[in-house]
């Protein structure tokens, strides 16, 4: 690598792996309140009593955030943040950090030059693989975000470690992997929509020389990827959230959860929380991809500088 500029040196798998996890954590820190608002809107309607009266009514993104701050305090917007960061260090590192390597593998196997098929296969593979490892962190994160404390201030769990322990004790170890199937489905879809769309938009911009491979290009590609992902993945995301947050025995399966939603709340229930989902995914993608691109270059620059004297 001697004599090469940092931008000309391809990042290693480890650089991508670490960079993706770190960038995703930064993105989560910035957008977590939007994610919490999305979860609250998605589960709204499932907790109806027989009288049909809701304990808490959320209206829109800002209304949800305002209601939470007023009734539970500002810290409630970051319920589950620890589990969220644990999730990103595992989840994002695998699904994003390994994407390029898996894509190249599929391209070699199919003897194509980075076509859409290779990208879709890579997105599905890394998305599903990431869920397999990170599912317990996702379950705990959703449980904390959905935990409404408005009456006596009691907590569902006393902390992240207690949440893992309690779920395993009360629901069995399988409880930590609750909703794995809908989550694999969701994240295979999300990963394909997110990474493939970002890949294609960025490639189109660079090929047409509309922008150079700098921050404006990364920002535009990430924003487009966030919108496409929200439209495609929102129905699966709502079902995943409802099912993972449900009490033991409330739903027989993820499919039963979806059918129950459709029967009781209608088809628009699958797009509950769409606006916070878009605001969150759009902003999350922008922060994550811009940070990821910069981290990769910074780490490769440091590596080139370190190896240059040798």
N, C-alpha and C positions, 0 to 999 in steps of 0.2 A: 504493500500500500504506500510505499515511499514514493513521493513525487505527485501523489494524487491529492486533489482537494477533498475536504470532508464530504461535500455534496456529491462527489463522484464515486465515493466508496459505498457499496451496498451494505445496508445494516445487517448485522448477524441476527440469527434467531433469538439469541439471548437479549440483544438490544431491543428487538421488537417486543419480546415477552415482558421485559421489565418496563419498557416505555409505555406499553399499552395499559398495564396495571396502574402505573403511576398517573397517567393521563386520565384514566377512568375515575380514579379516586378524586382527582382535582375537579373533574366535571361533576361528580356526585356532591362534593362539598358546595359547589355553586348552585346546583339545581335541585337539591334534596327537598326543599319545601314544596316545590311544584310536584314532585313525585308523591309526596305525602298527600297533597290535595287531590291528586289523581286517584290514589287508593281510596280516600274517603268518599269521593264521588262514585267510584265504581261499586263500592259495597252498599251504597245508599239504596234502600229498598228491600234488602234482604233481611233486615232486622225489624220488620214490621210486626207489631204485636197483633193478636187476634182482633183487637179493636181497630186496627189500621192506623194507629197513631204513631208517628215517628218521635223518638226522643230528641234527636238532633236533625235539623233540616239544613242542608248545604245548598247554596245557589251560586253556581259559577266559580271560577278560579279564585278571584279576589274575595268573593263572599265566603268561600270555604276557608281561606287563609285567615280572613278577619274573624270569622266565627271561632276558629280554633285558638287564635291568640287571645280573644276575649274570654273564652270559657275555660281554656286549658293552659294558657300562657304561651309565650313565644317559643319556649323550648320544645313544645309539642310538635312543632314543624320539623324537628330533627329527631323525632322518635325513630329508633332503629338505625341511626347513622352508623354505629359501630359495626352492626351486622352488614350494613350496606357497603362499608369500606372493605370488610372481610370478603364480601361477595365479589366486589370489583377486582381485588387483588388476585382472586382465583379465576373468576368468570371472564373478565375482560382480557386478562393475560393470555388465556387459552384461545378464546374465540376471535380476538383481534390480532394478538401477537403471532398466532400460528397460521393465520389466514393465507398470507402470501406463500408460505412454504407448502401448505396443503394444496393450494391452487396450482403451484408449479408441479407438484406430484401428479395431480389429475391431468394436467396438460401433457405431461410426459406419457402417461398411460393411454390417453386418447389420441396422442400425436396431433394435438391442435395447438395453435398459437394463442393461448390465453383467451379463448372464446368465452361466451356467456355461460355455456354449459359447465365449463371448468370452475367458473366463479360461483355458480349456484351450488355445485357439488361441494366446493370448499366451504362456502358459507353454512350450508346445512350440516356438514360434518363437524366443523369447529363449534358451531352453536350447540349441537346436541352433546358433544363431548364436554363442553364447558358446564352445561346443566348437570351432567352426571356427577361432577365433582362439587359444584357450588350450590346445589339445591337446598341443603340445610340452612345455609346463610340466607337464602332468598325467603324461605318459610319464616324464619325468625324476623327478618326485616319487615315483611308484610304484616306479621302479627303485631309488632310494635307500632307500625304506622296506622293500623286499623283500631288500635286500642284507644277508646274514648273514655276519658276520665272527667266527668262533669258533675258527679253527685257527691261522692265521698273522697275522691282523689285516689282511690285504691288502684293499684297497678295490677295488670294481668300477670306480669313477670317482674322480678326484682332486678333484672339485669340480663345482659346477653348470655352469660354462662348459665344463669338460672333458667333462661328460656330454653336453651338446648337440653338441659337436664330435665326440666319439667315436661317438655314435649315427649322426650324419649321415655320418661317414666309413665306418663298418663296415656300416651297414644302408641307407645312402642317405638323402636328405632325407625320403623317404617313411617312414623308420623313426621320425621325430619325430611323424608323424601315425598311428602304428600304433594300431589299435584305435579309429579315429575313428568308424566306423559303430556298434559297440556302445556307444561313449561318447556319441554323439549320441542313440541310443536310450535309454540310461540317463538322460542328463540331461534329455531331453524328458520322460521319466516322472517323474524326481525333481523337476524344476521345476514340473510340473503338480501333483504330489502336495503339494509343499512350499508353493509360493506360493498355489495355489488353495485348499488346505486352510486355510492361515493366513488368507487373505482371507475365506473363508466362515465360519470359526469366529469370527473377530474381528467380522465383520458381524452374525452371529447374537447374539453377546454384547451388542453395542451396541444392536441393534434391540430386544432383550428387556430392555434396561436392567439386565442382571445386574451389569455393571461399567461404569465410565466408561473413556474412551480413555486409560488410564494404564498403568503398569508391570504390575499384576496381570493386566490384560486381555491385554497383549502376551505375558506369560509363559505364560498358559494356552493362548493360540492357538498359540504357538511350540512348546510341548510336544506338543500334539495333532498338529501338522503333522509333527513329527519322528517320531512313532510311525507314522503313516499312511505316510509316505515310506519308512521302513525296511521295512515289510511288503511294499509294492508293488515297491520298486526293488532289493531285496537280490539276487535271482537274476541280474539284468542286471549289477549291480555286481560280483559275484563273477566272472562271465565276463569282464568288462572288465578287471579286475585281473589275472586269469590270463593273458589274451591279451597285454596290454601288457607284462607281465613276462617273457613267454616268449622263449626263444632263437630265433634266425632259423631258420625251417623246422620248428619244433616243432609248430605248428598251421597248417593250410592256410588257415583263416579263423576268424572269431569263432564261426560256427556249428559248425565242426569242433571248436573248443575246447569248446563247450557239450556236443556229442554225446559227446566223449571223456570229459568229466567224468561225464556221466550213465552211460556204459557202465562206467567203471572205479570210480566212487565212489558211484553211486546218486543219487537225486533230492535227498537231504538235503545233498549237496555244495553245492547252490545257496544254502543258507542257512548256510554256514560263516561264522563271524564275525558271526552275527546280533546277539548281545548287545553286543559292542563297537560294531557298526554303530548299534544303537539308542541306546546310551549316548552315542556320538559325535554322531549326528544330532540326538538329543533335546537334549543340552547345547549343541551347535553352533547349533541353531535358536534356543534360548532366548537365548544370548549374542548371536548375530547380530541377531535381530529386535529385541530390547530395545535393543541398542546403536544399531541402524539408526534406530529411531524417535526415540531421544534425539538422535542426531547431526543428523537432519533438522530437528528443532525448534531445536536449538542454532544450526545454520547459518542457518536462516530468521530466527531471533531476531537474530543478528548482522547479517544483511542489512537487516532492518527498522530496527534501531538505526542502521546506517550511512546508510540513505537518509532517515531521519526528518527530519534537519535541512534536507534539500533539497526 
